């Protein structure tokens, strides 16, 4: 989320005025762990509002430790896998994953590889059907990051065959896609898959992490009976 995005700020203002921000109208959490995964070019700093809210409504919320989500997918998955295993072991419970944009893609693949540690996946504005279906400005950013990854790790974003394969597989755990038709970062149609329930909301891509309608949906989805 770009903190300077005027539309995201508008959604944040709407959230602060909405009763859901005070925990009204959502089931009280039962203390189960939730891991938040930020989007491309973003980090834990963009999820602080959601992180604090989850704690207030009764969940054991965890940030990913990601400062900027820019490294190639397999490197990101390795670190997140260790984080999920640590949380699951410490809590004695499967972990629900909430990922924004690219964070939702990482969450989906992580759930394929570690289903015993993952309760469910909730993806916010994530192109689960085609991660290359992006706005032009986002494509340019991906090209810059791809070059940086080639120089640092010898890895290309478009050469991660195992990650792409796992992303395309039918989900092993409950997975939900929340998207907005006004998305200006990814084509909203790329958030839609026949094998994954999808829920539309109003608002923008960057504003999904501070959107009151999204918070209301999260409150309902995270309270589903454990599997």
C-alpha positions as CSV (number, residue, x, y, z in Angstrom):
1,X,0.0,0.0,0.0
2,X,1.4,3.4,-0.9
3,X,0.7,5.6,2.1
4,X,0.5,8.7,-0.2
5,X,-2.2,7.2,-2.4
6,X,-5.1,9.6,-2.0
7,X,-7.8,7.0,-2.6
8,X,-6.3,4.7,0.0
9,X,-6.3,7.6,2.5
10,X,-10.0,8.0,1.7
11,X,-10.7,4.4,2.5
12,X,-8.7,4.7,5.7
13,X,-10.8,7.7,6.7
14,X,-13.9,5.6,6.0
15,X,-12.6,2.8,8.1
16,X,-11.8,5.0,11.1
17,X,-15.5,6.2,11.0
18,X,-16.9,2.7,10.6
19,X,-18.2,0.8,13.7
20,X,-16.3,-2.3,12.4
21,X,-13.0,-0.6,13.3
22,X,-14.1,-0.8,16.9
23,X,-15.0,-4.4,16.5
24,X,-18.7,-4.0,16.1
25,X,-20.6,-6.3,13.9
26,X,-17.9,-9.0,13.6
27,X,-17.6,-12.2,15.6
28,X,-15.1,-12.1,18.5
29,X,-11.9,-14.0,17.6
30,X,-10.9,-17.1,19.5
31,X,-7.2,-16.4,19.6
32,X,-6.2,-18.4,16.6
33,X,-3.0,-17.1,14.8
34,X,-3.1,-15.0,11.7
35,X,-0.1,-14.1,9.6
36,X,-0.2,-11.0,7.4
37,X,1.8,-10.9,4.2
38,X,2.4,-7.6,2.4
39,X,2.2,-7.0,-1.3
40,X,4.8,-6.2,-4.0
41,X,7.1,-3.3,-3.1
42,X,5.4,-3.1,0.3
43,X,6.2,-4.4,3.8
44,X,4.8,-4.9,7.3
45,X,4.5,-1.1,7.7
46,X,1.5,-1.2,5.3
47,X,-0.4,-3.7,7.4
48,X,0.0,-2.1,10.8
49,X,-3.7,-0.9,10.9
50,X,-5.0,-4.4,10.1
51,X,-2.5,-6.0,12.5
52,X,-3.7,-3.8,15.4
53,X,-7.4,-4.4,14.5
54,X,-7.0,-8.2,14.4
55,X,-5.4,-8.1,17.9
56,X,-8.3,-6.0,19.3
57,X,-11.0,-8.3,17.9
58,X,-9.4,-11.4,19.4
59,X,-6.8,-12.9,17.1
60,X,-3.2,-13.6,17.6
61,X,-1.9,-11.4,14.7
62,X,1.6,-11.7,13.3
63,X,3.6,-9.6,10.9
64,X,5.8,-11.4,8.4
65,X,9.1,-9.6,9.0
66,X,9.1,-8.4,5.4
67,X,10.5,-4.9,5.0
68,X,10.0,-4.7,1.2
69,X,8.4,-7.6,-0.8
70,X,10.8,-7.5,-3.7
71,X,12.9,-10.7,-3.6
72,X,12.2,-13.7,-5.9
73,X,9.4,-15.9,-4.9
74,X,11.3,-19.0,-3.8
75,X,13.4,-16.9,-1.4
76,X,10.3,-15.2,0.0
77,X,8.5,-18.6,0.4
78,X,11.5,-20.1,2.3
79,X,11.4,-17.3,4.9
80,X,7.6,-17.3,5.2
81,X,7.7,-21.1,5.6
82,X,9.9,-20.9,8.6
83,X,7.7,-18.2,10.1
84,X,4.5,-20.2,9.6
85,X,6.2,-23.3,11.2
86,X,7.3,-21.3,14.1
87,X,3.9,-19.7,14.7
88,X,2.1,-23.1,14.3
89,X,4.4,-24.8,16.8
90,X,4.2,-22.0,19.4
91,X,0.4,-21.7,19.2
92,X,-0.4,-25.4,18.6
93,X,-2.8,-24.3,15.9
94,X,-2.8,-23.9,12.1
95,X,-2.2,-20.4,10.9
96,X,-4.6,-18.4,8.8
97,X,-2.8,-16.4,6.0
98,X,-4.0,-13.0,4.8
99,X,-2.0,-11.7,1.9
100,X,-2.3,-8.5,0.0
101,X,-1.6,-8.5,-3.8
102,X,1.7,-10.5,-4.3
103,X,1.4,-11.5,-0.6
104,X,-1.8,-13.5,-1.5
105,X,0.2,-15.4,-4.2
106,X,2.9,-16.3,-1.7
107,X,0.2,-17.4,0.8
108,X,-1.5,-19.6,-1.8
109,X,1.8,-21.3,-2.7
110,X,2.8,-21.6,1.0
111,X,-0.6,-23.4,1.7
112,X,0.1,-25.9,-1.1
113,X,3.5,-26.8,0.4
114,X,2.7,-26.7,4.1
115,X,-1.1,-27.5,4.3
116,X,-0.7,-29.1,7.8
117,X,0.4,-25.7,9.1
118,X,-2.1,-23.5,7.3
119,X,-5.8,-23.1,8.3
120,X,-7.0,-21.0,5.4
121,X,-5.8,-18.4,2.8
122,X,-7.5,-15.0,2.3
123,X,-6.1,-13.1,-0.7
124,X,-6.7,-9.4,-1.2
125,X,-6.4,-8.1,-4.7
126,X,-4.2,-11.0,-5.7
127,X,-3.9,-12.2,-9.4
128,X,-4.3,-15.8,-8.5
129,X,-5.4,-16.8,-12.1
130,X,-2.6,-14.9,-13.9
131,X,0.1,-13.1,-11.9
132,X,1.4,-11.4,-15.1
133,X,-2.0,-9.6,-15.8
134,X,-0.9,-6.3,-14.4
135,X,-1.2,-2.6,-15.1
136,X,1.5,-1.0,-17.2
137,X,3.1,0.9,-14.3
138,X,3.2,-2.3,-12.3
139,X,4.9,-4.1,-15.2
140,X,7.6,-1.5,-15.2
141,X,8.2,-1.9,-11.5
142,X,8.4,-5.7,-12.0
143,X,11.0,-5.3,-14.7
144,X,13.2,-3.1,-12.4
145,X,12.9,-5.7,-9.6
146,X,13.6,-8.6,-11.9
147,X,16.9,-7.0,-13.0
148,X,17.8,-6.5,-9.3
149,X,17.1,-10.1,-8.5
150,X,19.1,-11.3,-11.5
151,X,22.1,-9.3,-10.3
152,X,21.7,-10.3,-6.6
153,X,20.5,-13.9,-6.9
154,X,20.7,-15.0,-10.5
155,X,16.9,-15.5,-10.4
156,X,14.2,-14.1,-12.7
157,X,10.6,-13.5,-11.7
158,X,9.4,-15.2,-14.9
159,X,11.6,-18.3,-14.4
160,X,10.1,-19.6,-11.2
161,X,8.5,-22.7,-12.7
162,X,7.8,-24.5,-9.4
163,X,6.2,-21.4,-7.8
164,X,4.0,-20.9,-10.9
165,X,3.0,-24.6,-11.0
166,X,2.0,-24.6,-7.3
167,X,0.1,-21.4,-7.7
168,X,-2.1,-22.9,-10.5
169,X,-2.9,-26.1,-8.5
170,X,-6.4,-26.5,-6.9
171,X,-6.2,-25.2,-3.4
172,X,-5.7,-27.7,-0.6
173,X,-7.0,-25.5,2.2
174,X,-9.9,-23.1,2.1
175,X,-9.0,-20.1,0.0
176,X,-10.9,-16.9,-0.7
177,X,-10.2,-14.1,-3.1
178,X,-11.4,-10.6,-2.2
179,X,-11.1,-8.1,-5.1
180,X,-12.2,-4.8,-6.4
181,X,-13.3,-4.0,-10.0
182,X,-11.7,-0.6,-9.6
183,X,-8.3,-2.2,-9.2
184,X,-5.6,0.0,-10.8
185,X,-2.7,-2.3,-10.2
186,X,-3.8,-5.7,-11.4
187,X,-6.6,-6.7,-13.8
188,X,-9.4,-7.6,-11.4
189,X,-10.3,-10.6,-13.7
190,X,-7.0,-12.1,-12.8
191,X,-8.3,-12.4,-9.2
192,X,-11.0,-14.7,-10.4
193,X,-10.7,-18.5,-10.6
194,X,-13.3,-21.2,-10.9
195,X,-11.8,-23.2,-8.0
196,X,-11.6,-20.3,-5.6
197,X,-14.6,-18.3,-4.1
198,X,-14.3,-14.6,-4.9
199,X,-16.0,-11.7,-3.2
200,X,-16.1,-8.2,-4.7
201,X,-15.8,-5.0,-2.7
202,X,-15.7,-1.3,-3.5
203,X,-12.4,0.6,-3.4
204,X,-8.9,0.5,-4.8
205,X,-6.1,-2.0,-4.8
206,X,-3.9,-0.2,-2.3
207,X,-6.9,0.6,-0.1
208,X,-7.9,-3.1,0.4
209,X,-5.7,-3.3,3.5
210,X,-7.7,-0.4,5.2
211,X,-11.1,-1.0,3.6
212,X,-14.0,-1.3,6.1
213,X,-15.8,-3.7,3.9
214,X,-12.7,-5.9,3.7
215,X,-12.4,-5.8,7.5
216,X,-16.0,-6.9,7.9
217,X,-15.4,-9.8,5.5
218,X,-12.2,-10.8,7.3
219,X,-14.1,-10.8,10.6
220,X,-16.5,-13.3,9.2
221,X,-14.0,-15.5,7.2
222,X,-11.5,-15.8,10.1
223,X,-14.3,-16.9,12.5
224,X,-15.2,-20.0,10.4
225,X,-14.9,-23.3,12.2
226,X,-11.4,-24.7,12.3
227,X,-10.8,-27.6,9.9
